[in-house]
Each structure stands twice: as C-alpha cells, then as structure tokens.
Amino acid sequence: MQYLQALIGYQDDDVELLKVALKKAKKRVVVKRPMDAEPLGKIRPHYVIEGKNIRFDVYSLLLVNS
C-alpha cells in the first residue's frame, strides 16, 4: 500500500468518495481512519470500532432507513 501511495500521491477526494459510497451502499459503509482523525466531512458515524492505532467509522444505512 505504501508503494501504491508513493506512485499515486495524496488524494483529497475522500469526502466525495464517502458521499458516493453512502448513496450506493445497501447496508453500511466502513471507513478506516487514524485514531486522532476527525470523521470524514464532519459526517458523524453511527458507531466506531477502535483498535490500538486505527478505528473504523461505520455508517449504517439500515439505521437511517428504519
């Protein structure tokens, strides 16, 4: 992954990708983030799974559509 990042460079379209994913997903969208990072686009996840150095922000579409 580090090699690919070096080839591609930094991408700053992560907020747009999250918005597209939320429109296209059927159940949930999971985003891997550093522990100290703000949620993408200030969109608050429904719940968070924390690890030692990273976290997974989970946006559940089932909770929104219920």
C-alpha positions in Angstrom: 0.0 0.0 0.0 2.8 2.4 0.7 4.3 1.8 -2.7 0.9 2.5 -4.3 0.6 5.7 -2.3 4.1 6.8 -3.5 3.0 6.1 -7.1 -0.4 7.8 -6.9 0.3 10.5 -4.5 -2.1 12.1 -1.9 -5.7 12.1 -2.9 -8.0 14.6 -1.3 -11.3 13.3 -2.7 -12.1 11.2 0.4 -15.2 13.2 1.4 -16.7 12.9 -2.1 -16.0 9.2 -2.1 -17.8 8.8 1.2 -20.8 10.7 -0.1 -20.9 8.5 -3.2 -20.5 5.3 -1.1 -23.3 6.4 1.1 -25.6 6.8 -1.9 -24.6 3.5 -3.5 -24.4 1.2 -0.4 -27.2 -1.1 0.6 -26.4 -1.7 4.2 -23.3 0.1 5.5 -20.1 1.9 4.7 -17.0 1.3 6.8 -14.1 3.8 6.7 -10.7 3.0 8.1 -9.3 6.1 9.9 -6.4 7.1 12.2 -7.4 7.3 15.9 -6.9 11.0 16.1 -8.5 12.0 12.8 -11.8 13.8 12.5 -14.7 12.0 10.9 -14.7 12.5 7.1 -16.6 15.6 6.0 -17.7 16.1 9.6 -20.3 13.3 9.0 -20.8 11.6 12.3 -20.6 7.7 12.0 -23.3 5.6 13.6 -20.7 3.7 15.6 -17.0 3.3 15.8 -14.8 0.2 16.2 -11.5 1.1 17.8 -8.2 -0.6 17.6 -4.8 0.3 19.0 -3.7 2.8 16.3 -6.8 2.9 14.0 -10.5 3.0 14.1 -13.3 2.0 11.7 -16.1 4.5 11.3 -19.3 2.7 10.5 -22.2 4.4 8.7 -25.2 2.2 8.8 -27.9 2.7 6.2 -30.2 0.3 7.9 -30.4 2.6 10.9 -31.2 5.6 8.6 -33.9 3.8 6.6 -35.7 2.1 9.5 
